[in-house]
Structure formats: C-alpha cells, structure tokens
C-alpha cells in the first residue's frame, strides 16, 4: 500500500468538502447472488466474527463488529421511519441498489465496470447521531475505500455516505496521484443523495425490522416473521406520478432557496437540516437543474473526471460546464431564474395582508455586521437598500441586489395584491439600476405588460425612486393600520 490514508467523518457537517476529497435500474436475483468473501478488508481483523458479505458485483464487502447496538431494538425508536437499521446481508444488497440508482442519474449503464473496492463496516450505534467515517486507501494501481457505519443511522447520513464514497470512486478512477484524492462539492453529494432518497428510498434502503415483543411489532417467537434468520416486515407503498422534487418544492415554499455562493459553503447547521431543510432542498434542485441542461449528465461526469487534476472543485466545475458558465455571476443569474420558474409552478398558499407586509419589510432590510473599533466584537444591524447602493463597494452592491431581485420576484407569487405591486416595483428599480433589461415573469400580478427596462440607472435616480416608493408603501401601511383596508383579501386565508 502506498500513499497516505485519508479519513473523514461523513456524518459530520461539511465532510464532503473536508477531503481533497432516478430512475431505478432493475436487476434480478440480488438476494440469491450474495457471496461470502474469504477475508476482511485490508488492515482490518475479523476478530472471529461472522464472515464478510460480498455484494453481487464484488465491489462492496460488508463486515460487522460482533456486538449488538443498544439502539437496534429499542421500543421508543422502533417506529421512527427516519432511522435505518443496518445488517450485513441487507446492506450488501442495498449498497448495490443505491449504486445503480446513482449511476442511472449520471447516465452510466447498470453493467458498467467499477474500479475501487468499497469496504463497509458496521459498528454498534450509541446514539442516533453517530458519525459515518470514510477512509480513503490510495494504492499504486487503484483506490479503495472503507466506510464505518453505525448499525442505526438516519437516512440522510446513510445516503450522504454512500453517495459520497461512490462519487469518490468515480472521480478517482483515472487518478494516479496517491497524495491527492478528488475534492467533492457538498452540494453535489447532498443534491444527488436527496434525489435518490426522494424517488427510490424504499427500494434502495433496506432496513432490518426491529425485534419487538410488543404485539404491534415483530415477535421473536413467531417463526412466520423470519426467513433465514432475518426478521421480515411488510411495506405497502402505492405511488402515482412520482415527483422527486415534491419535498424540495414544499420546503422552498416556506424557506428561501440558497444562493450559489451559499451552496458552495454550507454551514454546519444547514448540512444538519437545522435550517428547515432549505440547504438540502436547494442542493437537490441545483443538481437536478444542472443534469437537465443539454448534455447535463455528460457534463456532470466530466466534472467528476476532472476533479483529481484540479486544486479545487470550482476549477473543474467551470471547465466541465463551459460555455454555459464562465464565472460565478453567470451561475448565480441562471440559478435565480431556475428558482423563480420552479416556484412559479406551485408557489404555495397566498399570504394575507399582514403576512405580506411583514415579508416585504424583511426583504427591504439588509443584514450587516460591523465593528465600532478594530479590536471590538462584531455587532449586527440592518440597513436599507438605499444605504447599500450609496455606501457599499460595487461588487457587494451587485451581489446583494441580485439576491434581492430574485427574492422580490419570488415573494410576488404569494403576496396579497397591494404588496405584490410594491414588490414588483422594488424589483423593477433594482433591475433598472443593475442595467439589465428584463421582462417581468408575472405581468398578471401587476396588470402591466412585460416591458424591457432601460439600463444603467444612476445611484441618485435609483435612491430617489426607492425613497418615493417607500413613501407610497408607508401610506398603504397607515391605511391598513387605520382599518381602511381589510386585514386579508381572502376570508379563507388564515
């Protein structure tokens, strides 16, 4: 074995970027073609446990520490459908199914050859939040990988780990530098894993039923619930018109989609889903949108192939998706338009007047961080759009206003009519200032014809128009506070 071994915690936030690191393909007879391997993974002792299980293709070799997890059959966790209980035999089948689902998304044939062997080791889970560790094992002729999984793990961590290690295997196939593994962008790993979870979760994730003596669960004394020593459970699932983006659509109705820059550098909280799922939904939609481009799957494979030879994934991304994108601003503009079109299909329930007013107020505020002195702690405040345009650097102004323009247009879909008109007005002023003639995607919202705006509005004229619109908005709010306008335009709206 040559070269250093690299290890990461796949369950920990940020793991895909920590290392310079849907259709379902049907295959028959997986249950009958499992082969028991002759030995454990390299550098790993079997310790007298059960023999390793080799998957049907031979790419996955599964071992388990001979010790039961205290969580495996806990009654209070038995009904949690977000948890997966892993067992070597089922995991060998599940990993193969997951691989074929991922390959299908990337345009690879089910019978395509693989290069790097993947060793999966189960260890007893102590909490429902245990890490999934991935170790990269470079060799002179090929790369191999070891994944340590708790035997009770959340579906998100399980899917993230398998997606990550499979993408690494694809990216490192032609890599002959044992000191430099491919670096995966977090959005790619999470976006693809969410695609598979959304459309094929019940087919590619096989969870061992919990051994419960309660009548509502499986009984150890009931042989009809077992087959070859494995406990069985029945799942009835009827689906019609499957939309793999349905969950993402519901999430992005309530939370704004992340910008491209935010997708590139997600926080720990976002990767853990503590942002309401906005990051994971945005990553899924972003990856789906890239794959939907002309020759999108070819470009995505080109991105993976170029990762080992680049110092960072951004270089490989722009090389693979040239000429669509040459710089971040072009990606951001394309992504903003994609989010708007996605939201237009099903924007969600309309807001009443009070909610529309609150949302518009939020959109007009720009959060900033400042220091009163060089050695002082940072303080947080909000400033107006006028303040940003007058005082911020041009690059900062452009970045902020691009996001605001997108958010104003998205908000129009759900705002009550008077506030939707104001949102469109602010969006139009921003578009005029940025100097890009665009047509409104919601002409029916304001009753206006979509017309191209004139480019290059000056700072003074932009601030003047924003001030005038602020005056009209405050007049509307005063009338609302005085009870001249109804609190809601739709009595059925909460």
C-alpha positions as CSV (number, residue, x, y, z in Angstrom):
1,X,0.0,0.0,0.0
2,X,1.5,3.3,-1.0
3,X,0.5,6.9,-0.2
4,X,-1.3,8.3,2.9
5,X,-4.7,7.1,4.1
6,X,-7.2,9.8,4.4
7,X,-10.1,9.7,6.8
8,X,-13.2,11.8,7.3
9,X,-16.4,11.8,9.3
10,X,-19.1,11.5,6.7
11,X,-21.8,12.1,9.2
12,X,-20.1,15.2,10.5
13,X,-21.2,18.5,8.9
14,X,-19.0,19.6,6.0
15,X,-17.5,16.2,5.3
16,X,-17.8,16.1,1.5
17,X,-15.5,19.1,1.2
18,X,-13.2,18.1,4.1
19,X,-11.1,15.9,1.9
20,X,-9.3,16.9,-1.3
21,X,-11.7,14.6,-1.4
22,X,-33.6,8.3,-11.0
23,X,-34.5,6.2,-12.3
24,X,-34.1,2.8,-10.7
25,X,-32.2,0.2,-12.6
26,X,-33.8,-3.2,-12.1
27,X,-31.7,-6.3,-11.5
28,X,-33.0,-9.7,-10.6
29,X,-31.7,-12.3,-8.2
30,X,-29.8,-10.0,-5.8
31,X,-30.9,-11.9,-2.8
32,X,-29.6,-15.2,-4.3
33,X,-26.3,-14.0,-5.6
34,X,-24.7,-12.8,-2.4
35,X,-21.2,-14.3,-2.0
36,X,-19.4,-14.6,1.3
37,X,-15.9,-13.3,1.0
38,X,-12.8,-15.1,2.2
39,X,-11.4,-12.3,4.3
40,X,-11.9,-8.9,5.8
41,X,-10.9,-5.5,4.5
42,X,-7.2,-4.6,4.3
43,X,-5.7,-3.8,7.6
44,X,-8.8,-5.0,9.5
45,X,-9.1,-8.1,11.6
46,X,-12.3,-10.1,11.5
47,X,-11.9,-10.9,15.2
48,X,-13.7,-14.2,15.0
49,X,-17.0,-12.6,13.9
50,X,-19.3,-13.7,11.1
51,X,-17.8,-14.0,7.6
52,X,-17.8,-10.9,5.4
53,X,-20.5,-10.5,2.9
54,X,-19.6,-9.7,-0.7
55,X,-22.2,-7.9,-2.9
56,X,-23.3,-9.3,-6.2
57,X,-20.8,-7.2,-8.2
58,X,-18.0,-7.8,-5.7
59,X,-17.5,-4.0,-5.2
60,X,-18.9,-4.0,-1.7
61,X,-17.6,-6.1,1.1
62,X,-19.5,-5.8,4.4
63,X,-18.3,-6.7,7.9
64,X,-19.9,-6.1,11.2
65,X,-18.4,-5.8,14.7
66,X,-19.8,-8.8,16.6
67,X,-21.8,-6.7,19.1
68,X,-25.4,-5.6,19.2
69,X,-26.2,-1.9,19.4
70,X,-28.2,-0.8,22.4
71,X,-30.3,1.2,19.9
72,X,-31.0,-1.6,17.5
73,X,-34.2,-2.8,19.1
74,X,-35.2,0.0,21.4
75,X,-39.0,0.3,21.5
76,X,-39.1,4.1,21.5
77,X,-37.1,4.1,18.3
78,X,-38.9,1.3,16.5
79,X,-41.5,3.4,14.8
80,X,-39.0,6.1,13.7
81,X,-39.1,5.8,9.9
82,X,-36.2,8.2,9.5
83,X,-33.8,5.6,11.1
84,X,-32.3,2.7,9.2
85,X,-31.2,-0.5,11.0
86,X,-28.3,-2.0,9.1
87,X,-27.4,-5.6,8.8
88,X,-24.6,-7.0,6.6
89,X,-26.6,-9.1,4.2
90,X,-29.2,-6.4,3.6
91,X,-26.6,-3.7,3.4
92,X,-24.7,-5.6,0.6
93,X,-27.9,-5.6,-1.4
94,X,-28.9,-2.1,-0.5
95,X,-25.4,-0.7,-1.5
96,X,-25.7,-2.3,-4.9
97,X,-29.1,-0.9,-5.5
98,X,-28.0,2.5,-4.3
99,X,-25.0,2.4,-6.7
100,X,-27.2,1.6,-9.7
101,X,-29.7,4.4,-8.8
102,X,-26.8,6.8,-8.6
103,X,-25.2,5.6,-11.8
104,X,-28.6,6.0,-13.6
105,X,-28.8,9.6,-12.5
106,X,-25.3,10.1,-14.0
107,X,-26.1,8.3,-17.3
108,X,-24.0,5.2,-16.6
109,X,-25.1,1.8,-17.7
110,X,-26.0,-0.8,-15.0
111,X,-23.4,-3.2,-16.2
112,X,-20.6,-0.7,-16.3
113,X,-17.3,-1.6,-14.8
114,X,-16.1,-0.3,-11.4
115,X,-12.6,0.4,-10.2
116,X,-12.3,0.9,-6.5
117,X,-13.5,-1.6,-3.9
118,X,-15.6,-0.3,-1.0
119,X,-15.4,-2.0,2.4
120,X,-18.4,-1.3,4.6
121,X,-18.0,-2.0,8.4
122,X,-20.9,-1.8,10.8
123,X,-20.3,-0.8,14.4
124,X,-22.8,-0.6,17.3
125,X,-24.6,2.7,17.4
126,X,-24.6,4.5,20.7
127,X,-26.7,7.5,19.6
128,X,-28.8,8.3,16.7
129,X,-26.3,10.9,15.7
130,X,-23.1,8.8,15.4
131,X,-20.6,9.6,12.7
132,X,-20.1,7.8,9.5
133,X,-16.4,7.6,8.8
134,X,-14.9,7.3,5.4
135,X,-11.2,6.3,4.9
136,X,-9.6,6.7,1.5
137,X,-7.0,4.0,0.8
138,X,-4.8,5.0,-2.2
139,X,-2.7,2.3,-3.9
140,X,-0.3,2.2,-6.8
141,X,-2.8,0.6,-9.1
142,X,-6.2,1.6,-7.7
143,X,-8.1,3.3,-4.9
144,X,-10.2,1.6,-2.3
145,X,-12.4,2.9,0.5
146,X,-13.5,1.9,3.9
147,X,-16.8,3.2,5.3
148,X,-17.6,2.8,9.0
149,X,-21.4,3.0,9.6
150,X,-23.3,2.8,12.8
151,X,-25.9,0.0,12.6
152,X,-28.6,2.5,13.4
153,X,-28.3,5.7,11.3
154,X,-30.5,8.4,9.8
155,X,-31.5,8.1,6.2
156,X,-29.8,11.4,5.3
157,X,-26.4,10.3,6.7
158,X,-26.7,6.9,5.1
159,X,-27.5,8.3,1.7
160,X,-24.9,11.0,2.0
161,X,-22.2,8.5,2.9
162,X,-23.0,6.1,0.1
163,X,-23.3,8.9,-2.5
164,X,-20.0,10.4,-1.3
165,X,-18.0,7.3,-1.5
166,X,-19.5,6.2,-4.8
167,X,-18.7,9.7,-6.3
168,X,-15.2,9.4,-5.0
169,X,-14.8,6.0,-6.6
170,X,-15.9,7.5,-10.0
171,X,-13.8,10.6,-9.7
172,X,-10.6,8.7,-8.7
173,X,-10.7,6.0,-11.4
174,X,-8.1,7.7,-13.5
175,X,-6.3,9.4,-10.6
176,X,-2.6,8.2,-10.4
177,X,-1.6,10.6,-7.6
178,X,-1.9,8.8,-4.3
179,X,-1.4,12.0,-2.4
180,X,-4.3,13.9,-3.9
181,X,-7.8,12.5,-3.8
182,X,-10.7,14.3,-5.6
183,X,-12.5,17.0,-3.7
184,X,-16.3,16.8,-3.9
185,X,-18.5,19.8,-3.6
186,X,-21.0,19.4,-0.8
187,X,-23.9,20.4,-3.0
188,X,-23.2,17.6,-5.4
189,X,-23.1,14.9,-2.8
190,X,-26.2,16.1,-0.9
191,X,-28.1,17.0,-4.1
192,X,-27.7,13.5,-5.6
193,X,-28.4,11.8,-2.3
194,X,-31.6,13.7,-1.9
195,X,-32.7,12.8,-5.5
196,X,-32.3,9.1,-4.7
197,X,-34.0,9.4,-1.3
198,X,-36.9,11.3,-2.8
199,X,-37.7,8.9,-5.6
200,X,-36.4,5.5,-4.6
201,X,-35.9,5.4,-0.8
202,X,-38.0,2.3,-0.2
203,X,-36.2,0.4,-3.0
204,X,-32.6,1.3,-2.3
205,X,-32.6,1.4,1.5
206,X,-33.3,-1.9,3.2
207,X,-33.8,-1.6,7.0
208,X,-33.8,-4.6,9.3
209,X,-37.1,-4.8,11.2
210,X,-36.9,-4.2,15.0
211,X,-37.2,-7.2,17.3
212,X,-40.1,-6.2,19.5
213,X,-42.1,-8.4,21.8
214,X,-44.9,-5.9,21.8
215,X,-47.9,-7.1,19.7
216,X,-47.6,-4.1,17.4
217,X,-44.1,-5.2,16.4
218,X,-42.4,-8.4,15.3
219,X,-42.2,-11.3,17.8
220,X,-39.1,-13.3,18.4
221,X,-41.3,-16.4,19.0
222,X,-43.1,-16.1,15.7
223,X,-41.2,-18.1,13.0
224,X,-43.6,-16.8,10.3
225,X,-42.0,-13.4,10.7
226,X,-38.5,-14.8,9.9
227,X,-36.7,-16.1,6.9
228,X,-33.2,-17.5,7.0
229,X,-32.8,-15.9,10.4
230,X,-33.8,-12.4,9.3
231,X,-36.9,-10.7,10.6
232,X,-39.3,-9.6,8.0
233,X,-41.7,-6.7,7.7
234,X,-44.2,-5.8,5.1
235,X,-44.4,-2.4,3.4
236,X,-47.3,-1.5,1.2
237,X,-46.5,1.5,-0.9
238,X,-48.6,3.0,-3.7
239,X,-47.2,5.9,-5.7
240,X,-48.6,7.6,-8.8
241,X,-47.0,10.4,-10.7
242,X,-43.8,10.4,-8.6
243,X,-42.2,13.9,-8.4
244,X,-38.7,13.6,-6.9
245,X,-38.7,17.3,-6.2
246,X,-42.0,17.3,-4.3
247,X,-40.3,17.6,-0.9
248,X,-38.0,20.3,-2.1
249,X,-40.9,22.2,-3.5
250,X,-42.7,22.1,-0.2
251,X,-39.6,23.2,1.7
252,X,-38.8,26.1,-0.7
253,X,-42.4,27.4,-0.4
254,X,-41.6,28.2,3.3
255,X,-37.8,29.0,3.1
256,X,-35.8,30.9,0.5
257,X,-33.5,28.9,-1.7
258,X,-29.8,29.3,-1.0
259,X,-27.7,31.4,-3.4
260,X,-25.0,29.7,-5.4
261,X,-22.4,31.2,-3.0
262,X,-24.2,29.8,0.0
263,X,-24.5,26.4,-1.7
264,X,-20.7,26.4,-2.1
265,X,-20.0,27.0,1.6
266,X,-22.9,25.5,3.6
267,X,-22.8,25.9,7.4
268,X,-22.9,23.0,9.9
269,X,-26.5,23.9,10.8
270,X,-27.5,23.8,7.2
271,X,-25.9,20.4,6.5
272,X,-27.6,19.0,9.6
273,X,-31.0,20.2,8.3
274,X,-31.4,22.8,11.1
275,X,-32.4,25.5,8.6
276,X,-35.7,23.9,7.9
277,X,-34.2,21.8,5.1
278,X,-33.5,24.8,2.8
279,X,-29.9,23.8,2.1
280,X,-30.8,20.2,1.2
281,X,-33.8,21.2,-0.9
282,X,-31.7,23.8,-2.7
283,X,-28.8,21.3,-3.3
284,X,-31.3,18.8,-4.8
285,X,-32.9,21.4,-7.1
286,X,-29.5,22.7,-8.1
287,X,-28.2,19.3,-9.1
288,X,-31.4,18.4,-10.9
289,X,-31.2,21.7,-12.8
290,X,-27.6,21.0,-13.9
291,X,-28.5,17.5,-15.0
292,X,-31.4,18.9,-17.0
293,X,-29.1,21.1,-19.1
294,X,-28.2,20.0,-22.6
295,X,-25.8,17.0,-22.2
296,X,-26.1,17.6,-18.4
297,X,-25.1,14.1,-17.4
298,X,-22.1,14.2,-19.7
299,X,-21.0,17.5,-18.2
300,X,-21.5,16.1,-14.6
301,X,-19.3,13.1,-15.4
302,X,-16.8,15.4,-16.9
303,X,-16.8,17.4,-13.7
304,X,-16.0,14.2,-11.7
305,X,-13.3,13.1,-14.1
306,X,-11.5,16.5,-13.9
307,X,-11.7,16.8,-10.1
308,X,-8.4,15.0,-9.3
309,X,-6.4,17.2,-11.6
310,X,-7.7,20.4,-10.2
311,X,-6.7,22.2,-7.0
312,X,-10.4,22.8,-6.2
313,X,-13.8,21.7,-7.5
314,X,-14.6,25.2,-8.7
315,X,-12.0,24.9,-11.5
316,X,-13.3,21.5,-12.6
317,X,-16.9,22.9,-12.5
318,X,-16.3,25.8,-14.8
319,X,-14.2,23.6,-17.2
320,X,-17.0,20.9,-17.4
321,X,-19.9,23.4,-17.7
322,X,-18.3,25.7,-20.2
323,X,-19.6,27.6,-22.1
324,X,-22.8,27.9,-20.0
325,X,-20.9,29.3,-17.1
326,X,-17.6,31.2,-17.1
327,X,-17.8,32.9,-13.8
328,X,-19.9,32.8,-10.5
329,X,-22.2,35.7,-11.5
330,X,-23.4,33.8,-14.6
331,X,-24.2,30.7,-12.4
332,X,-26.0,33.0,-9.9
333,X,-28.2,34.6,-12.6
334,X,-29.0,31.2,-14.1
335,X,-29.8,29.7,-10.7
336,X,-32.0,32.7,-9.7
337,X,-34.1,32.2,-12.9
338,X,-34.3,28.5,-12.3
339,X,-35.6,29.1,-8.7
340,X,-38.2,31.6,-9.9
341,X,-39.5,29.2,-12.6
342,X,-39.6,26.3,-10.1
343,X,-41.6,28.4,-7.6
344,X,-44.0,29.6,-10.2
345,X,-45.3,26.1,-10.8
346,X,-46.6,25.8,-7.2
347,X,-45.8,28.8,-5.1
348,X,-47.9,27.6,-2.2
349,X,-50.8,29.3,-0.3
350,X,-51.2,33.1,-0.6
351,X,-50.3,35.3,2.3
352,X,-52.8,37.6,3.9
353,X,-52.2,41.3,4.2
354,X,-50.3,41.2,7.5
355,X,-48.0,38.4,6.4
356,X,-47.4,40.1,3.1
357,X,-46.5,43.3,4.9
358,X,-44.1,41.5,7.2
359,X,-42.4,39.7,4.3
360,X,-41.9,42.9,2.3
361,X,-40.4,44.6,5.4
362,X,-37.9,41.7,5.7
363,X,-37.0,42.0,2.1
364,X,-36.2,45.7,2.3
365,X,-33.8,45.1,5.2
366,X,-30.2,44.1,4.5
367,X,-28.4,42.5,7.5
368,X,-24.8,43.7,8.0
369,X,-22.1,43.1,10.5
370,X,-19.8,45.9,11.7
371,X,-17.1,46.7,14.3
372,X,-17.1,50.0,16.1
373,X,-13.3,49.6,16.5
374,X,-10.7,47.3,15.0
375,X,-10.5,45.3,18.2
376,X,-14.2,45.4,19.1
377,X,-16.5,42.4,18.8
378,X,-18.7,42.4,15.7
379,X,-22.2,43.8,16.0
380,X,-25.2,43.1,13.8
381,X,-27.7,45.5,12.4
382,X,-29.8,46.1,9.3
383,X,-29.6,48.8,6.6
384,X,-31.8,49.9,3.8
385,X,-31.3,49.3,0.1
386,X,-30.6,53.0,-0.3
387,X,-27.7,52.7,2.2
388,X,-26.3,49.7,0.4
389,X,-26.4,51.4,-3.0
390,X,-24.8,54.6,-1.7
391,X,-22.1,53.2,0.6
392,X,-21.1,49.6,-0.4
393,X,-18.5,48.6,-2.9
394,X,-19.8,47.9,-6.4
395,X,-19.2,44.2,-6.2
396,X,-21.0,44.0,-2.9
397,X,-23.9,46.1,-4.2
398,X,-24.3,43.8,-7.3
399,X,-24.2,40.6,-5.2
400,X,-26.8,41.9,-2.7
401,X,-29.2,43.3,-5.3
402,X,-29.1,40.2,-7.4
403,X,-30.4,38.2,-4.5
404,X,-32.9,40.9,-3.5
405,X,-34.2,41.0,-7.1
406,X,-34.8,37.2,-7.0
407,X,-36.5,37.3,-3.6
408,X,-38.8,40.2,-4.6
409,X,-40.0,38.3,-7.6
410,X,-40.5,35.1,-5.7
411,X,-42.4,36.9,-3.0
412,X,-44.8,38.3,-5.6
413,X,-46.2,34.8,-6.2
414,X,-47.7,34.7,-2.7
415,X,-48.2,38.3,-1.6
416,X,-51.6,39.9,-1.3
417,X,-52.2,42.2,-4.3
418,X,-51.3,45.6,-2.9
419,X,-48.0,44.4,-1.5
420,X,-47.3,42.3,-4.6
421,X,-47.4,45.5,-6.6
422,X,-44.8,47.1,-4.3
423,X,-42.6,44.0,-4.5
424,X,-42.7,44.3,-8.3
425,X,-41.9,48.0,-8.1
426,X,-38.8,47.4,-6.0
427,X,-37.7,44.6,-8.3
428,X,-38.1,46.9,-11.3
429,X,-36.0,49.6,-9.7
430,X,-33.2,47.1,-8.9
431,X,-33.3,45.8,-12.4
432,X,-33.0,49.3,-13.8
433,X,-30.1,50.0,-11.6
434,X,-28.2,46.8,-12.4
435,X,-28.5,47.8,-16.1
436,X,-30.1,44.6,-17.4
437,X,-33.3,44.8,-19.4
438,X,-35.5,42.0,-18.2
439,X,-39.2,41.2,-18.5
440,X,-41.3,40.6,-15.5
441,X,-42.2,36.9,-15.2
442,X,-45.6,37.9,-13.5
443,X,-47.2,40.5,-15.7
444,X,-50.7,39.4,-14.5
445,X,-49.7,40.1,-10.9
446,X,-49.5,43.9,-11.5
447,X,-51.8,44.2,-14.5
448,X,-48.9,45.6,-16.6
449,X,-47.5,44.5,-19.9
450,X,-43.9,43.0,-19.6
451,X,-41.6,45.6,-21.0
452,X,-37.8,45.8,-21.1
453,X,-36.3,48.2,-18.6
454,X,-33.8,50.9,-19.5
455,X,-30.3,50.1,-18.4
456,X,-27.8,51.9,-16.2
457,X,-30.0,53.9,-13.7
458,X,-27.7,56.2,-11.7
459,X,-27.2,56.0,-8.0
460,X,-29.0,59.3,-7.3
461,X,-32.0,58.4,-9.5
462,X,-32.2,54.9,-8.0
463,X,-32.2,56.3,-4.4
464,X,-34.8,58.9,-5.4
465,X,-37.2,56.2,-6.9
466,X,-36.7,53.9,-3.9
467,X,-37.5,56.8,-1.5
468,X,-40.7,57.6,-3.5
469,X,-41.8,54.0,-3.4
470,X,-41.1,53.8,0.4
471,X,-43.4,56.8,0.9
472,X,-46.2,55.1,-1.1
473,X,-45.7,51.9,0.8
474,X,-45.9,53.6,4.2
475,X,-49.2,55.3,3.1
476,X,-50.6,51.9,2.4
477,X,-49.5,50.6,5.8
478,X,-51.0,53.6,7.5
479,X,-54.3,52.9,5.8
480,X,-54.1,49.3,6.8
481,X,-53.4,50.2,10.4
482,X,-56.3,52.6,10.4
483,X,-58.7,49.8,9.3
484,X,-59.4,51.4,5.9
485,X,-58.2,48.2,4.2
486,X,-59.2,44.7,5.1
487,X,-56.7,42.6,7.0
488,X,-57.0,40.0,4.3
489,X,-58.2,40.0,0.8
490,X,-59.4,36.4,1.1
491,X,-61.6,35.4,4.0
492,X,-60.4,31.8,3.7
493,X,-56.8,32.8,4.1
494,X,-55.6,32.3,7.7
